[in-house]
Amino acid sequence: MRFTPCQDQCNQEGEYCTGCGRSLQEIADTKQLATQVAAFIKQQAYENPEDFIAALSKSIHKRLAKD
């Protein structure tokens, strides 16, 4: 499956968004994940959240490459 980002054309009728084509469950799970990461950044009081996000992205890519 290929990820499709939000197109700001959300429609929550049915099981899939007509804007991005993702399931409403996937969208909800992604929002929850983003909320958790943002809360962690705030809890740590990082002054450079963009660096943390870049490092997290790199770490995730490494883990995916191992699979």
mmCIF file of the N, C-alpha and C atoms, coordinates in Angstrom:
data_MODEL
# 
_entry.id   MODEL 
# 
loop_
_atom_site.group_PDB 
_atom_site.id 
_atom_site.type_symbol 
_atom_site.label_atom_id 
_atom_site.label_alt_id 
_atom_site.label_comp_id 
_atom_site.label_asym_id 
_atom_site.label_entity_id 
_atom_site.label_seq_id 
_atom_site.pdbx_PDB_ins_code 
_atom_site.Cartn_x 
_atom_site.Cartn_y 
_atom_site.Cartn_z 
_atom_site.occupancy 
_atom_site.B_iso_or_equiv 
_atom_site.pdbx_formal_charge 
_atom_site.auth_seq_id 
_atom_site.auth_comp_id 
_atom_site.auth_asym_id 
_atom_site.auth_atom_id 
_atom_site.pdbx_PDB_model_num 
ATOM 1   N N  . MET A 1 1  ? 0.847   -1.179 0.000  1.00 0.00 ? 1  MET A N  1 
ATOM 2   C CA . MET A 1 1  ? 0.000   0.000  0.000  1.00 0.00 ? 1  MET A CA 1 
ATOM 3   C C  . MET A 1 1  ? 0.893   1.243  0.000  1.00 0.00 ? 1  MET A C  1 
ATOM 4   N N  . ARG A 1 2  ? 0.517   2.212  -0.748 1.00 0.00 ? 2  ARG A N  1 
ATOM 5   C CA . ARG A 1 2  ? 1.255   3.465  -0.824 1.00 0.00 ? 2  ARG A CA 1 
ATOM 6   C C  . ARG A 1 2  ? 0.549   4.515  0.036  1.00 0.00 ? 2  ARG A C  1 
ATOM 7   N N  . PHE A 1 3  ? 1.328   5.259  0.838  1.00 0.00 ? 3  PHE A N  1 
ATOM 8   C CA . PHE A 1 3  ? 0.778   6.318  1.681  1.00 0.00 ? 3  PHE A CA 1 
ATOM 9   C C  . PHE A 1 3  ? 0.402   7.515  0.813  1.00 0.00 ? 3  PHE A C  1 
ATOM 10  N N  . THR A 1 4  ? -0.750  8.062  1.077  1.00 0.00 ? 4  THR A N  1 
ATOM 11  C CA . THR A 1 4  ? -1.207  9.278  0.408  1.00 0.00 ? 4  THR A CA 1 
ATOM 12  C C  . THR A 1 4  ? -1.508  10.312 1.484  1.00 0.00 ? 4  THR A C  1 
ATOM 13  N N  . PRO A 1 5  ? -0.813  11.457 1.471  1.00 0.00 ? 5  PRO A N  1 
ATOM 14  C CA . PRO A 1 5  ? -1.072  12.466 2.500  1.00 0.00 ? 5  PRO A CA 1 
ATOM 15  C C  . PRO A 1 5  ? -2.434  13.126 2.319  1.00 0.00 ? 5  PRO A C  1 
ATOM 16  N N  . CYS A 1 6  ? -2.869  13.779 3.369  1.00 0.00 ? 6  CYS A N  1 
ATOM 17  C CA . CYS A 1 6  ? -4.138  14.504 3.344  1.00 0.00 ? 6  CYS A CA 1 
ATOM 18  C C  . CYS A 1 6  ? -4.139  15.534 2.221  1.00 0.00 ? 6  CYS A C  1 
ATOM 19  N N  . GLN A 1 7  ? -5.280  15.645 1.556  1.00 0.00 ? 7  GLN A N  1 
ATOM 20  C CA . GLN A 1 7  ? -5.447  16.602 0.467  1.00 0.00 ? 7  GLN A CA 1 
ATOM 21  C C  . GLN A 1 7  ? -6.368  17.762 0.867  1.00 0.00 ? 7  GLN A C  1 
ATOM 22  N N  . ASP A 1 8  ? -6.698  17.836 2.159  1.00 0.00 ? 8  ASP A N  1 
ATOM 23  C CA . ASP A 1 8  ? -7.639  18.834 2.683  1.00 0.00 ? 8  ASP A CA 1 
ATOM 24  C C  . ASP A 1 8  ? -8.991  18.774 1.970  1.00 0.00 ? 8  ASP A C  1 
ATOM 25  N N  . GLN A 1 9  ? -9.388  17.574 1.591  1.00 0.00 ? 9  GLN A N  1 
ATOM 26  C CA . GLN A 1 9  ? -10.687 17.345 0.968  1.00 0.00 ? 9  GLN A CA 1 
ATOM 27  C C  . GLN A 1 9  ? -11.374 16.184 1.683  1.00 0.00 ? 9  GLN A C  1 
ATOM 28  N N  . CYS A 1 10 ? -11.309 16.220 3.002  1.00 0.00 ? 10 CYS A N  1 
ATOM 29  C CA . CYS A 1 10 ? -11.793 15.114 3.813  1.00 0.00 ? 10 CYS A CA 1 
ATOM 30  C C  . CYS A 1 10 ? -13.296 14.922 3.677  1.00 0.00 ? 10 CYS A C  1 
ATOM 31  N N  . ASN A 1 11 ? -13.668 13.671 3.640  1.00 0.00 ? 11 ASN A N  1 
ATOM 32  C CA . ASN A 1 11 ? -15.060 13.281 3.650  1.00 0.00 ? 11 ASN A CA 1 
ATOM 33  C C  . ASN A 1 11 ? -15.137 12.035 4.512  1.00 0.00 ? 11 ASN A C  1 
ATOM 34  N N  . GLN A 1 12 ? -15.833 12.116 5.605  1.00 0.00 ? 12 GLN A N  1 
ATOM 35  C CA . GLN A 1 12 ? -15.866 11.014 6.557  1.00 0.00 ? 12 GLN A CA 1 
ATOM 36  C C  . GLN A 1 12 ? -17.088 10.120 6.385  1.00 0.00 ? 12 GLN A C  1 
ATOM 37  N N  . GLU A 1 13 ? -17.658 10.100 5.217  1.00 0.00 ? 13 GLU A N  1 
ATOM 38  C CA . GLU A 1 13 ? -18.765 9.180  4.960  1.00 0.00 ? 13 GLU A CA 1 
ATOM 39  C C  . GLU A 1 13 ? -18.183 7.858  4.484  1.00 0.00 ? 13 GLU A C  1 
ATOM 40  N N  . GLY A 1 14 ? -18.662 6.766  5.032  1.00 0.00 ? 14 GLY A N  1 
ATOM 41  C CA . GLY A 1 14 ? -18.137 5.464  4.654  1.00 0.00 ? 14 GLY A CA 1 
ATOM 42  C C  . GLY A 1 14 ? -16.898 5.125  5.458  1.00 0.00 ? 14 GLY A C  1 
ATOM 43  N N  . GLU A 1 15 ? -16.064 4.245  4.908  1.00 0.00 ? 15 GLU A N  1 
ATOM 44  C CA . GLU A 1 15 ? -14.880 3.779  5.617  1.00 0.00 ? 15 GLU A CA 1 
ATOM 45  C C  . GLU A 1 15 ? -13.597 4.441  5.137  1.00 0.00 ? 15 GLU A C  1 
ATOM 46  N N  . TYR A 1 16 ? -13.645 5.147  4.009  1.00 0.00 ? 16 TYR A N  1 
ATOM 47  C CA . TYR A 1 16 ? -12.447 5.757  3.435  1.00 0.00 ? 16 TYR A CA 1 
ATOM 48  C C  . TYR A 1 16 ? -12.677 7.228  3.136  1.00 0.00 ? 16 TYR A C  1 
ATOM 49  N N  . CYS A 1 17 ? -11.620 8.013  3.257  1.00 0.00 ? 17 CYS A N  1 
ATOM 50  C CA . CYS A 1 17 ? -11.680 9.432  2.929  1.00 0.00 ? 17 CYS A CA 1 
ATOM 51  C C  . CYS A 1 17 ? -11.644 9.570  1.407  1.00 0.00 ? 17 CYS A C  1 
ATOM 52  N N  . THR A 1 18 ? -12.527 10.373 0.868  1.00 0.00 ? 18 THR A N  1 
ATOM 53  C CA . THR A 1 18 ? -12.538 10.560 -0.578 1.00 0.00 ? 18 THR A CA 1 
ATOM 54  C C  . THR A 1 18 ? -11.423 11.494 -1.039 1.00 0.00 ? 18 THR A C  1 
ATOM 55  N N  . GLY A 1 19 ? -10.820 12.224 -0.107 1.00 0.00 ? 19 GLY A N  1 
ATOM 56  C CA . GLY A 1 19 ? -9.724  13.122 -0.461 1.00 0.00 ? 19 GLY A CA 1 
ATOM 57  C C  . GLY A 1 19 ? -8.401  12.399 -0.644 1.00 0.00 ? 19 GLY A C  1 
ATOM 58  N N  . CYS A 1 20 ? -8.005  11.588 0.346  1.00 0.00 ? 20 CYS A N  1 
ATOM 59  C CA . CYS A 1 20 ? -6.695  10.916 0.299  1.00 0.00 ? 20 CYS A CA 1 
ATOM 60  C C  . CYS A 1 20 ? -6.813  9.416  0.037  1.00 0.00 ? 20 CYS A C  1 
ATOM 61  N N  . GLY A 1 21 ? -7.991  8.845  0.218  1.00 0.00 ? 21 GLY A N  1 
ATOM 62  C CA . GLY A 1 21 ? -8.193  7.428  -0.030 1.00 0.00 ? 21 GLY A CA 1 
ATOM 63  C C  . GLY A 1 21 ? -7.831  6.514  1.130  1.00 0.00 ? 21 GLY A C  1 
ATOM 64  N N  . ARG A 1 22 ? -7.345  7.107  2.232  1.00 0.00 ? 22 ARG A N  1 
ATOM 65  C CA . ARG A 1 22 ? -6.977  6.286  3.385  1.00 0.00 ? 22 ARG A CA 1 
ATOM 66  C C  . ARG A 1 22 ? -8.219  5.933  4.195  1.00 0.00 ? 22 ARG A C  1 
ATOM 67  N N  . SER A 1 23 ? -8.108  4.826  4.929  1.00 0.00 ? 23 SER A N  1 
ATOM 68  C CA . SER A 1 23 ? -9.236  4.447  5.782  1.00 0.00 ? 23 SER A CA 1 
ATOM 69  C C  . SER A 1 23 ? -9.333  5.449  6.931  1.00 0.00 ? 23 SER A C  1 
ATOM 70  N N  . LEU A 1 24 ? -10.538 5.610  7.427  1.00 0.00 ? 24 LEU A N  1 
ATOM 71  C CA . LEU A 1 24 ? -10.740 6.534  8.545  1.00 0.00 ? 24 LEU A CA 1 
ATOM 72  C C  . LEU A 1 24 ? -10.008 6.033  9.782  1.00 0.00 ? 24 LEU A C  1 
ATOM 73  N N  . GLN A 1 25 ? -9.866  4.710  9.928  1.00 0.00 ? 25 GLN A N  1 
ATOM 74  C CA . GLN A 1 25 ? -9.115  4.153  11.056 1.00 0.00 ? 25 GLN A CA 1 
ATOM 75  C C  . GLN A 1 25 ? -7.638  4.521  10.938 1.00 0.00 ? 25 GLN A C  1 
ATOM 76  N N  . GLU A 1 26 ? -7.071  4.413  9.729  1.00 0.00 ? 26 GLU A N  1 
ATOM 77  C CA . GLU A 1 26 ? -5.668  4.787  9.527  1.00 0.00 ? 26 GLU A CA 1 
ATOM 78  C C  . GLU A 1 26 ? -5.458  6.263  9.841  1.00 0.00 ? 26 GLU A C  1 
ATOM 79  N N  . ILE A 1 27 ? -6.372  7.104  9.407  1.00 0.00 ? 27 ILE A N  1 
ATOM 80  C CA . ILE A 1 27 ? -6.267  8.539  9.673  1.00 0.00 ? 27 ILE A CA 1 
ATOM 81  C C  . ILE A 1 27 ? -6.303  8.800  11.176 1.00 0.00 ? 27 ILE A C  1 
ATOM 82  N N  . ALA A 1 28 ? -7.231  8.146  11.873 1.00 0.00 ? 28 ALA A N  1 
ATOM 83  C CA . ALA A 1 28 ? -7.334  8.321  13.329 1.00 0.00 ? 28 ALA A CA 1 
ATOM 84  C C  . ALA A 1 28 ? -6.074  7.833  14.029 1.00 0.00 ? 28 ALA A C  1 
ATOM 85  N N  . ASP A 1 29 ? -5.539  6.683  13.601 1.00 0.00 ? 29 ASP A N  1 
ATOM 86  C CA . ASP A 1 29 ? -4.317  6.145  14.215 1.00 0.00 ? 29 ASP A CA 1 
ATOM 87  C C  . ASP A 1 29 ? -3.131  7.065  13.969 1.00 0.00 ? 29 ASP A C  1 
ATOM 88  N N  . THR A 1 30 ? -3.041  7.630  12.781 1.00 0.00 ? 30 THR A N  1 
ATOM 89  C CA . THR A 1 30 ? -1.950  8.548  12.443 1.00 0.00 ? 30 THR A CA 1 
ATOM 90  C C  . THR A 1 30 ? -2.035  9.817  13.278 1.00 0.00 ? 30 THR A C  1 
ATOM 91  N N  . LYS A 1 31 ? -3.241  10.333 13.445 1.00 0.00 ? 31 LYS A N  1 
ATOM 92  C CA . LYS A 1 31 ? -3.427  11.519 14.281 1.00 0.00 ? 31 LYS A CA 1 
ATOM 93  C C  . LYS A 1 31 ? -3.023  11.237 15.721 1.00 0.00 ? 31 LYS A C  1 
ATOM 94  N N  . GLN A 1 32 ? -3.384  10.054 16.223 1.00 0.00 ? 32 GLN A N  1 
ATOM 95  C CA . GLN A 1 32 ? -3.026  9.678  17.593 1.00 0.00 ? 32 GLN A CA 1 
ATOM 96  C C  . GLN A 1 32 ? -1.509  9.585  17.740 1.00 0.00 ? 32 GLN A C  1 
ATOM 97  N N  . LEU A 1 33 ? -0.856  8.990  16.767 1.00 0.00 ? 33 LEU A N  1 
ATOM 98  C CA . LEU A 1 33 ? 0.603   8.868  16.797 1.00 0.00 ? 33 LEU A CA 1 
ATOM 99  C C  . LEU A 1 33 ? 1.260   10.246 16.790 1.00 0.00 ? 33 LEU A C  1 
ATOM 100 N N  . ALA A 1 34 ? 0.790   11.141 15.919 1.00 0.00 ? 34 ALA A N  1 
ATOM 101 C CA . ALA A 1 34 ? 1.343   12.498 15.852 1.00 0.00 ? 34 ALA A CA 1 
ATOM 102 C C  . ALA A 1 34 ? 1.120   13.244 17.164 1.00 0.00 ? 34 ALA A C  1 
ATOM 103 N N  . THR A 1 35 ? -0.032  13.056 17.767 1.00 0.00 ? 35 THR A N  1 
ATOM 104 C CA . THR A 1 35 ? -0.333  13.692 19.048 1.00 0.00 ? 35 THR A CA 1 
ATOM 105 C C  . THR A 1 35 ? 0.616   13.189 20.132 1.00 0.00 ? 35 THR A C  1 
ATOM 106 N N  . GLN A 1 36 ? 0.900   11.891 20.130 1.00 0.00 ? 36 GLN A N  1 
ATOM 107 C CA . GLN A 1 36 ? 1.810   11.317 21.123 1.00 0.00 ? 36 GLN A CA 1 
ATOM 108 C C  . GLN A 1 36 ? 3.231   11.841 20.945 1.00 0.00 ? 36 GLN A C  1 
ATOM 109 N N  . VAL A 1 37 ? 3.685   11.940 19.698 1.00 0.00 ? 37 VAL A N  1 
ATOM 110 C CA . VAL A 1 37 ? 5.036   12.451 19.448 1.00 0.00 ? 37 VAL A CA 1 
ATOM 111 C C  . VAL A 1 37 ? 5.117   13.919 19.863 1.00 0.00 ? 37 VAL A C  1 
ATOM 112 N N  . ALA A 1 38 ? 4.106   14.703 19.525 1.00 0.00 ? 38 ALA A N  1 
ATOM 113 C CA . ALA A 1 38 ? 4.096   16.114 19.910 1.00 0.00 ? 38 ALA A CA 1 
ATOM 114 C C  . ALA A 1 38 ? 4.098   16.268 21.424 1.00 0.00 ? 38 ALA A C  1 
ATOM 115 N N  . ALA A 1 39 ? 3.327   15.446 22.116 1.00 0.00 ? 39 ALA A N  1 
ATOM 116 C CA . ALA A 1 39 ? 3.291   15.499 23.585 1.00 0.00 ? 39 ALA A CA 1 
ATOM 117 C C  . ALA A 1 39 ? 4.659   15.146 24.165 1.00 0.00 ? 39 ALA A C  1 
ATOM 118 N N  . PHE A 1 40 ? 5.342   14.157 23.578 1.00 0.00 ? 40 PHE A N  1 
ATOM 119 C CA . PHE A 1 40 ? 6.674   13.776 24.046 1.00 0.00 ? 40 PHE A CA 1 
ATOM 120 C C  . PHE A 1 40 ? 7.649   14.937 23.866 1.00 0.00 ? 40 PHE A C  1 
ATOM 121 N N  . ILE A 1 41 ? 7.594   15.584 22.720 1.00 0.00 ? 41 ILE A N  1 
ATOM 122 C CA . ILE A 1 41 ? 8.470   16.732 22.455 1.00 0.00 ? 41 ILE A CA 1 
ATOM 123 C C  . ILE A 1 41 ? 8.220   17.834 23.481 1.00 0.00 ? 41 ILE A C  1 
ATOM 124 N N  . LYS A 1 42 ? 6.956   18.113 23.756 1.00 0.00 ? 42 LYS A N  1 
ATOM 125 C CA . LYS A 1 42 ? 6.623   19.142 24.747 1.00 0.00 ? 42 LYS A CA 1 
ATOM 126 C C  . LYS A 1 42 ? 7.085   18.735 26.143 1.00 0.00 ? 42 LYS A C  1 
ATOM 127 N N  . GLN A 1 43 ? 6.906   17.464 26.489 1.00 0.00 ? 43 GLN A N  1 
ATOM 128 C CA . GLN A 1 43 ? 7.316   16.960 27.802 1.00 0.00 ? 43 GLN A CA 1 
ATOM 129 C C  . GLN A 1 43 ? 8.825   17.114 27.987 1.00 0.00 ? 43 GLN A C  1 
ATOM 130 N N  . GLN A 1 44 ? 9.575   16.859 26.937 1.00 0.00 ? 44 GLN A N  1 
ATOM 131 C CA . GLN A 1 44 ? 11.032  16.983 27.013 1.00 0.00 ? 44 GLN A CA 1 
ATOM 132 C C  . GLN A 1 44 ? 11.491  18.436 26.909 1.00 0.00 ? 44 GLN A C  1 
ATOM 133 N N  . ALA A 1 45 ? 10.591  19.316 26.512 1.00 0.00 ? 45 ALA A N  1 
ATOM 134 C CA . ALA A 1 45 ? 10.876  20.747 26.341 1.00 0.00 ? 45 ALA A CA 1 
ATOM 135 C C  . ALA A 1 45 ? 12.036  20.981 25.368 1.00 0.00 ? 45 ALA A C  1 
ATOM 136 N N  . TYR A 1 46 ? 12.013  20.203 24.271 1.00 0.00 ? 46 TYR A N  1 
ATOM 137 C CA . TYR A 1 46 ? 13.046  20.376 23.255 1.00 0.00 ? 46 TYR A CA 1 
ATOM 138 C C  . TYR A 1 46 ? 12.949  21.768 22.632 1.00 0.00 ? 46 TYR A C  1 
ATOM 139 N N  . GLU A 1 47 ? 14.070  22.427 22.518 1.00 0.00 ? 47 GLU A N  1 
ATOM 140 C CA . GLU A 1 47 ? 14.112  23.734 21.855 1.00 0.00 ? 47 GLU A CA 1 
ATOM 141 C C  . GLU A 1 47 ? 14.259  23.580 20.341 1.00 0.00 ? 47 GLU A C  1 
ATOM 142 N N  . ASN A 1 48 ? 14.591  22.382 19.903 1.00 0.00 ? 48 ASN A N  1 
ATOM 143 C CA . ASN A 1 48 ? 14.807  22.122 18.479 1.00 0.00 ? 48 ASN A CA 1 
ATOM 144 C C  . ASN A 1 48 ? 13.997  20.894 18.034 1.00 0.00 ? 48 ASN A C  1 
ATOM 145 N N  . PRO A 1 49 ? 12.686  20.994 18.059 1.00 0.00 ? 49 PRO A N  1 
ATOM 146 C CA . PRO A 1 49 ? 11.868  19.818 17.731 1.00 0.00 ? 49 PRO A CA 1 
ATOM 147 C C  . PRO A 1 49 ? 12.117  19.295 16.317 1.00 0.00 ? 49 PRO A C  1 
ATOM 148 N N  . GLU A 1 50 ? 12.506  20.157 15.404 1.00 0.00 ? 50 GLU A N  1 
ATOM 149 C CA . GLU A 1 50 ? 12.762  19.706 14.032 1.00 0.00 ? 50 GLU A CA 1 
ATOM 150 C C  . GLU A 1 50 ? 13.934  18.725 13.981 1.00 0.00 ? 50 GLU A C  1 
ATOM 151 N N  . ASP A 1 51 ? 14.921  18.910 14.852 1.00 0.00 ? 51 ASP A N  1 
ATOM 152 C CA . ASP A 1 51 ? 16.049  17.975 14.904 1.00 0.00 ? 51 ASP A CA 1 
ATOM 153 C C  . ASP A 1 51 ? 15.614  16.624 15.472 1.00 0.00 ? 51 ASP A C  1 
ATOM 154 N N  . PHE A 1 52 ? 14.763  16.654 16.483 1.00 0.00 ? 52 PHE A N  1 
ATOM 155 C CA . PHE A 1 52 ? 14.249  15.409 17.051 1.00 0.00 ? 52 PHE A CA 1 
ATOM 156 C C  . PHE A 1 52 ? 13.430  14.655 16.006 1.00 0.00 ? 52 PHE A C  1 
ATOM 157 N N  . ILE A 1 53 ? 12.574  15.360 15.296 1.00 0.00 ? 53 ILE A N  1 
ATOM 158 C CA . ILE A 1 53 ? 11.739  14.730 14.274 1.00 0.00 ? 53 ILE A CA 1 
ATOM 159 C C  . ILE A 1 53 ? 12.604  14.138 13.169 1.00 0.00 ? 53 ILE A C  1 
ATOM 160 N N  . ALA A 1 54 ? 13.650  14.843 12.757 1.00 0.00 ? 54 ALA A N  1 
ATOM 161 C CA . ALA A 1 54 ? 14.557  14.327 11.729 1.00 0.00 ? 54 ALA A CA 1 
ATOM 162 C C  . ALA A 1 54 ? 15.272  13.065 12.220 1.00 0.00 ? 54 ALA A C  1 
ATOM 163 N N  . ALA A 1 55 ? 15.725  13.083 13.479 1.00 0.00 ? 55 ALA A N  1 
ATOM 164 C CA . ALA A 1 55 ? 16.401  11.913 14.044 1.00 0.00 ? 55 ALA A CA 1 
ATOM 165 C C  . ALA A 1 55 ? 15.437  10.735 14.169 1.00 0.00 ? 55 ALA A C  1 
ATOM 166 N N  . LEU A 1 56 ? 14.215  10.997 14.559 1.00 0.00 ? 56 LEU A N  1 
ATOM 167 C CA . LEU A 1 56 ? 13.205  9.951  14.669 1.00 0.00 ? 56 LEU A CA 1 
ATOM 168 C C  . LEU A 1 56 ? 12.915  9.352  13.294 1.00 0.00 ? 56 LEU A C  1 
ATOM 169 N N  . SER A 1 57 ? 12.806  10.186 12.303 1.00 0.00 ? 57 SER A N  1 
ATOM 170 C CA . SER A 1 57 ? 12.579  9.716  10.936 1.00 0.00 ? 57 SER A CA 1 
ATOM 171 C C  . SER A 1 57 ? 13.713  8.812  10.471 1.00 0.00 ? 57 SER A C  1 
ATOM 172 N N  . LYS A 1 58 ? 14.932  9.227  10.740 1.00 0.00 ? 58 LYS A N  1 
ATOM 173 C CA . LYS A 1 58 ? 16.098  8.434  10.353 1.00 0.00 ? 58 LYS A CA 1 
ATOM 174 C C  . LYS A 1 58 ? 16.080  7.078  11.064 1.00 0.00 ? 58 LYS A C  1 
ATOM 175 N N  . SER A 1 59 ? 15.756  7.081  12.350 1.00 0.00 ? 59 SER A N  1 
ATOM 176 C CA . SER A 1 59 ? 15.695  5.842  13.122 1.00 0.00 ? 59 SER A CA 1 
ATOM 177 C C  . SER A 1 59 ? 14.620  4.906  12.574 1.00 0.00 ? 59 SER A C  1 
ATOM 178 N N  . ILE A 1 60 ? 13.485  5.451  12.243 1.00 0.00 ? 60 ILE A N  1 
ATOM 179 C CA . ILE A 1 60 ? 12.397  4.636  11.699 1.00 0.00 ? 60 ILE A CA 1 
ATOM 180 C C  . ILE A 1 60 ? 12.799  4.046  10.354 1.00 0.00 ? 60 ILE A C  1 
ATOM 181 N N  . HIS A 1 61 ? 13.413  4.839  9.498  1.00 0.00 ? 61 HIS A N  1 
ATOM 182 C CA . HIS A 1 61 ? 13.865  4.331  8.202  1.00 0.00 ? 61 HIS A CA 1 
ATOM 183 C C  . HIS A 1 61 ? 14.861  3.187  8.372  1.00 0.00 ? 61 HIS A C  1 
ATOM 184 N N  . LYS A 1 62 ? 15.762  3.296  9.333  1.00 0.00 ? 62 LYS A N  1 
ATOM 185 C CA . LYS A 1 62 ? 16.725  2.224  9.591  1.00 0.00 ? 62 LYS A CA 1 
ATOM 186 C C  . LYS A 1 62 ? 16.013  0.941  10.016 1.00 0.00 ? 62 LYS A C  1 
ATOM 187 N N  . ARG A 1 63 ? 15.039  1.095  10.887 1.00 0.00 ? 63 ARG A N  1 
ATOM 188 C CA . ARG A 1 63 ? 14.295  -0.086 11.368 1.00 0.00 ? 63 ARG A CA 1 
ATOM 189 C C  . ARG A 1 63 ? 13.516  -0.746 10.231 1.00 0.00 ? 63 ARG A C  1 
ATOM 190 N N  . LEU A 1 64 ? 12.938  0.058  9.366  1.00 0.00 ? 64 LEU A N  1 
ATOM 191 C CA . LEU A 1 64 ? 12.188  -0.496 8.236  1.00 0.00 ? 64 LEU A CA 1 
ATOM 192 C C  . LEU A 1 64 ? 13.106  -1.219 7.251  1.00 0.00 ? 64 LEU A C  1 
ATOM 193 N N  . ALA A 1 65 ? 14.329  -0.716 7.092  1.00 0.00 ? 65 ALA A N  1 
ATOM 194 C CA . ALA A 1 65 ? 15.280  -1.328 6.172  1.00 0.00 ? 65 ALA A CA 1 
ATOM 195 C C  . ALA A 1 65 ? 15.733  -2.702 6.665  1.00 0.00 ? 65 ALA A C  1 
ATOM 196 N N  . LYS A 1 66 ? 15.679  -2.923 7.979  1.00 0.00 ? 66 LYS A N  1 
ATOM 197 C CA . LYS A 1 66 ? 16.082  -4.208 8.555  1.00 0.00 ? 66 LYS A CA 1 
ATOM 198 C C  . LYS A 1 66 ? 15.067  -5.301 8.299  1.00 0.00 ? 66 LYS A C  1 
ATOM 199 N N  . ASP A 1 67 ? 13.828  -4.932 8.081  1.00 0.00 ? 67 ASP A N  1 
ATOM 200 C CA . ASP A 1 67 ? 12.758  -5.930 7.901  1.00 0.00 ? 67 ASP A CA 1 
ATOM 201 C C  . ASP A 1 67 ? 12.767  -6.552 6.535  1.00 0.00 ? 67 ASP A C  1 
# 
